[in-house]
């Protein structure tokens, strides 16, 4: 675990423009500041996927100001849990970290209709993650 009293989670996908951004936003929305959360990409895009922005806006979460960031060794070292979403071998592995791979469709090039089920699947996985971390799920209108 990190030296922080709260768990730290890193979401990683290739472009850090869709799945990992939605996961970061869901975790922040549902756990508030009870969990330290970050996201990164092995080959970050120039901006967040507009369909992901729209899909999250539909559930009252604004990710329009989010910016893709590059995956660094330091971000992995600072995290207790590393969730990968298709980053393959680009994600460094360190002993003592909890790793999970969430096989989710890539929203790149998809319309909002195709992104909605990805958004909803990510939300459920985030809820399950919070339960496993023994963090209370809050978030407005949330039911577990």
Backbone torsions as a table, in degrees:
resi	resn	phi	psi	omega
1	UNK	NA	158.6	178.6
2	UNK	-75.0	171.3	178.8
3	UNK	-75.0	-11.3	178.2
4	UNK	-72.9	144.2	179.0
5	UNK	-71.2	-14.7	178.6
6	UNK	-108.0	149.8	179.7
7	UNK	-65.9	154.3	-179.7
8	UNK	-122.2	128.5	-176.7
9	UNK	-123.2	136.0	176.0
10	UNK	-118.9	124.9	174.8
11	UNK	-101.9	130.1	-176.3
12	UNK	-128.5	128.4	167.9
13	UNK	-139.4	173.4	-172.3
14	UNK	-59.2	-55.7	-172.3
15	UNK	-96.0	-10.1	-177.6
16	UNK	51.5	40.1	-175.2
17	UNK	-125.5	-6.2	-176.9
18	UNK	-141.9	-85.3	-174.9
19	UNK	-56.6	-51.5	-176.4
20	UNK	-68.3	-33.6	177.2
21	UNK	-68.0	-42.0	178.2
22	UNK	-65.7	-40.7	179.2
23	UNK	-62.7	-44.0	178.2
24	UNK	-60.4	-43.7	-178.9
25	UNK	-66.2	-42.4	177.6
26	UNK	-62.0	-44.9	-178.5
27	UNK	-62.4	-44.0	177.9
28	UNK	-62.4	-43.6	-179.1
29	UNK	-63.6	-43.2	-174.1
30	UNK	-84.8	-25.3	-175.8
31	UNK	-114.8	-9.1	-177.3
32	UNK	60.4	-134.8	-178.6
33	UNK	-94.5	15.1	179.1
34	UNK	-72.8	-17.8	179.6
35	UNK	-132.3	135.2	172.6
36	UNK	-82.2	128.8	-174.8
37	UNK	-134.3	142.2	175.9
38	UNK	-146.9	164.1	175.0
39	UNK	-140.5	158.2	-178.0
40	UNK	-159.5	167.9	179.1
41	UNK	-134.2	148.6	178.7
42	UNK	-73.8	-24.6	175.6
43	UNK	-144.5	74.9	-170.9
44	UNK	-59.9	142.9	175.2
45	UNK	-77.0	174.9	178.7
46	UNK	-78.2	-23.5	-179.8
47	UNK	-156.9	168.4	178.9
48	UNK	-75.7	142.4	179.8
49	UNK	-56.1	122.7	-179.0
50	UNK	-60.0	-32.2	177.8
51	UNK	-68.3	-35.3	175.4
52	UNK	-67.0	-41.6	177.5
53	UNK	-58.9	-47.0	-178.7
54	UNK	-66.1	-43.8	179.9
55	UNK	-61.3	-39.5	178.7
56	UNK	-72.7	-36.0	177.5
57	UNK	-59.8	-36.1	179.9
58	UNK	-61.1	-25.5	178.3
59	UNK	-105.3	15.4	173.8
60	UNK	82.7	19.7	179.8
61	UNK	-118.5	124.0	-177.2
62	UNK	-97.2	113.3	174.8
63	UNK	-114.6	17.6	-175.9
64	UNK	-64.8	-23.2	-179.4
65	UNK	-96.7	-0.1	179.2
66	UNK	-68.3	149.6	178.7
67	UNK	-131.1	132.4	176.4
68	UNK	-59.6	140.3	178.8
69	UNK	-128.6	155.9	-177.4
70	UNK	-81.4	142.0	175.7
71	UNK	-70.1	128.8	178.1
72	UNK	-122.6	157.7	175.0
73	UNK	-58.7	-41.5	-178.7
74	UNK	-60.3	-41.6	-179.0
75	UNK	-63.8	-34.5	176.5
76	UNK	-70.4	-44.9	-179.2
77	UNK	-61.6	-32.3	-178.4
78	UNK	-80.9	-4.9	-174.0
79	UNK	-105.8	143.9	174.7
80	UNK	-84.4	-38.6	-177.5
81	UNK	-124.1	130.7	177.4
82	UNK	-118.7	117.6	179.8
83	UNK	-106.0	117.8	178.7
84	UNK	-101.2	148.4	-179.3
85	UNK	-137.3	64.2	177.4
86	UNK	91.0	21.6	179.6
87	UNK	-87.5	-5.8	175.8
88	UNK	59.5	-137.9	-176.5
89	UNK	-77.9	-1.8	-177.3
90	UNK	-73.4	-14.5	-177.3
91	UNK	-89.9	119.2	180.0
92	UNK	-66.9	144.2	-179.6
93	UNK	-108.7	128.4	177.9
94	UNK	-125.8	139.3	177.3
95	UNK	-60.4	147.6	176.2
96	UNK	86.9	-2.6	177.7
97	UNK	-97.6	149.8	173.5
98	UNK	-94.3	123.4	179.8
99	UNK	-114.0	137.8	172.3
100	UNK	-135.0	144.6	172.6
101	UNK	-114.7	124.5	178.4
102	UNK	-103.8	103.8	178.6
103	UNK	-75.1	99.5	-178.8
104	UNK	-125.4	146.0	176.2
105	UNK	-59.2	146.9	178.1
106	UNK	-84.1	123.7	179.8
107	UNK	-77.0	-3.4	-178.7
108	UNK	-56.4	128.6	177.3
109	UNK	76.8	3.2	-179.2
110	UNK	-96.3	154.2	172.4
111	UNK	-82.3	171.2	-176.9
112	UNK	-61.2	-30.8	178.8
113	UNK	-61.1	-38.7	179.4
114	UNK	-77.8	-24.8	-177.1
115	UNK	-81.6	-28.1	-178.7
116	UNK	-54.4	-49.0	179.5
117	UNK	-65.0	-30.5	176.1
118	UNK	-66.7	-46.6	177.4
119	UNK	-54.9	-46.6	-176.5
120	UNK	-69.2	-37.0	176.8
121	UNK	-65.4	-39.7	178.1
122	UNK	-63.8	-43.3	179.0
123	UNK	-56.3	-47.4	-178.5
124	UNK	-63.6	-40.6	178.5
125	UNK	-64.7	-37.6	178.0
126	UNK	-65.7	-42.6	176.7
127	UNK	-58.6	-46.9	178.9
128	UNK	-61.3	-39.4	177.3
129	UNK	-61.6	-46.3	-179.5
130	UNK	-61.9	-39.9	177.1
131	UNK	-61.7	-43.5	-179.6
132	UNK	-66.6	-27.7	177.8
133	UNK	-86.9	-0.9	-178.3
134	UNK	58.9	41.1	176.9
135	UNK	-108.0	132.2	179.7
136	UNK	-65.3	132.0	177.3
137	UNK	-86.9	119.4	-179.9
138	UNK	-110.8	-98.6	176.6
139	UNK	52.9	131.6	-178.1
140	UNK	-58.7	132.0	176.5
141	UNK	69.8	20.4	-175.9
142	UNK	-89.3	134.6	169.6
143	UNK	-131.4	140.7	-177.3
144	UNK	-106.1	NA	NA
